[in-house]
């Protein structure tokens, strides 16, 4: 089952790679950029720090972090899906950025003895991991002392709450039909299933505390549709 999900997620992101940025902007009305900026503002990366953007996709967070840690720091974008990582690399070339490092790798295979980061960020990736707790454990082990991490993802609201009802309607009536135009309805239908299997905010906090994070904060944004998890080691 582990490898089935890994391959499923990788296949989805490889297939949607060339429409990913356009559909993200269209389906979120451009707000995903604002949410990612909110995450970065909460994390407060500074010049000289060494950061990793896990499940980096096309690199939105990598570019935002780069602007904060440059010129003395570094940012590495890591993703296991070749197609979507190639888009990130192409974006780097278009703006002439030769300083962001891009690595194709499953986050569970990152060598903790070689990679230690001051900060780690992830947008819409934690929900897709085979095991969320093991993913957070990996992040804990990859962080330096007092390191911090932040995750932006869909919020798993209480069943039948107004936020839950709105989320389901939007995904079924707007997201999937629009993605069908691009012949990606199956891939975007996966979002609702992945949210159902994703721990709620209070459970994420409980998991993080159990792993040893000293500071744990979870906040919802955009009418409880999205959630931001902030952790400090």
N, C-alpha and C positions, 0 to 999 in steps of 0.2 A: 504493500500500500504506500509506503514511503516513496519509493521510486516512481510509482504511478503518478502521484501528485506532483513530484518534482518535474517529471516529463510533461505532464499536462500543463502546468503553469509556464514552463519554458516554451512549449509549443504555442500557447496562446499569445505570449508576448512577442515571439518571433513573427507570428502571423499579422499582428496588429501594428507592428513597428512603424510602417510607413504612414499609417493614418493616426498614430497615437497622439501626437502633439495637436493635430488639427481637431480631433474628436474630443480631447481633453478640454480644449478651449471652448469648443462649441457646446458640449454637454454641461459644462460648469459655468457657462456664460463668461468665461475668462477669469472666474473667481479663484481657480486653483492656484494661480500665480500669487494672489493676495494671501491665500492660506499658507503657501510655502514661505512667503516673506514673514508671516506671523511666527511660524516655527523658528526661522532663523533669528528673528528678533528675541525670542524667548531663550534661545541657546547662547546668544551673545559670543559668537566666535571672534577671536581677536588675532591681530597680526602676530605671526610667529608660531601659531598652533598647528598641529598635525591632525587632519580630519579625514574621515572616511564617509562616503555616501554609499550605503549598502542598498542593494536592489535599485541602483541609480537610474535605471530606465534611460531616458534620453538626456539626463544630466541636469535638469532644472536646479536641483538643490546644490549640485556640485559647482555650478557657475555662481550661485548666490554665496556659497561659503567661500569660494575662491576670492571674491571681492572683499571679504572681511579678513582673511588670513594672509593675503599677499602683501608685501613681497617676501617676507621671511618665513612664512608657513607653507603648508602644502595641503592638497586635497586629492584624494584618490576615489574615483568612481568605480564601483564594483558591481557587476551584474553577471548572471549565468546565461542570459539569453543573448546570443551573438548578434541577431538582427537588430535588436533595440540598442545594444551597446555600440554598434556601428553607426547608428544615427547620432549618438552622443559624440563620437569621434569626428563625424562630419561637421557637426555644429562647432566643434573646437577649431577645425580647420577653417571654416568660413569666417570666424572672427579672429583668426590668427593666434589663438591661444595654444601655446606649446607646453604649458606648464602644468595643466591638470593631467594626472595619470589615470589611465583607464585599464581596468583589469577584468578579464572574463573569468569568473570564478564563482562557485557556490559558496555562500557565506559560511556554511558549516565546515568548509574545507580550508578556510584561512588559518594559517599557522599562527597560533597565539604567541609562540616564542619569538617570532620574527616581526609581528605587526602589533604595535601598541599605539593607540591614538588618544589625543587629548579630547576629541569629540567624535561622535558618530551620529549621523542623521539617516532617516529613512522616510520616504513618502510612498504610501500605498504599497508597501512591501511586506510589512509584518504580518498582515492578514493572510498573505499567500504562502507563508512558510509552512513546511510540513508540521512543525511543532513550535507554537508560539513561545512556550516556556523555554525550550532549548535555544530558540533564537535570541531571547533576552539574556539567557545565560552566556551565550557566545559573545554578545555585546559587552556584558559585564567583564568577561575575561580579556576582551580586546582593548578595554579602556585603561588608561593610566590612572594612578591614584588621583582622586578628585576629578576624574574625567566625567563628562556628561554626555547624555544622549537624548535625542528627541525623535518622536515618531508621529507622523501625520497620516491619518487613515479615516475610513468611514467609521462613524460611531454606531455601535450596536445598541440601539435603544430598546427600552422595555417593549415587549410584544403588545401590539394594539394601542400603544401610546400614539398621540398625534404625530410625533416625529417618525415613528415606525411606519405608520400608515402612509404618510407623505412620501417617505423614502421608497416604499414598495411601489406606490403609484407612479412615482417619477421614473423609477428604473423600468417598470413594465410598459408604461404608456409613452415615455419620451426616449429613454436611453436605448432600449432594445429596438424599437421601430426605426430610429434614426440610424443605428449601427447596421440595421438590415440593408439599408441603401448601399453600404460599403461591403455587404456580404460578410458581416462580422457579428451577426446577431447571436450566434452560438457562443462566441468568445465573450461578448458583453453580458449575456445571460448569466455567465459565471459569477458576476459581481454579487448578485443577490445571494447565491449559495455560499459564497465565501464570507459574506457578512454574517450569515446565520451561524457559521462555524467559528466565528471570531469572538473571543471573550469580551464581555462588557467592560466598561471603564473601571468599575470597582474591582473586577476580577484581575484586570491587567495590573492595577496597583498592588493588589494582594500578591500576585506572582512576583512582581519586581521587588517588593519588600522582602519576600522570602528568599530571594537570590542575594540579598545583601546591599541593595541600593539604599543609601542614607536619605536621599531626598527623592520623593516620589510625588508627582503632581499630574492630575488628569483634568483637562478642561474641554468642554464642548464648544464648538463654534458653528456659525451658520445654522441657527435654529436647531441645534442638536444633531445635525446631519453629519458633521465631521468631528473627530476627536484628536486632541494633541496630548501625547504622553511625554512628560519631561522627567528624566532620571539623572541622578548624580551619584557617583560612586563614593 
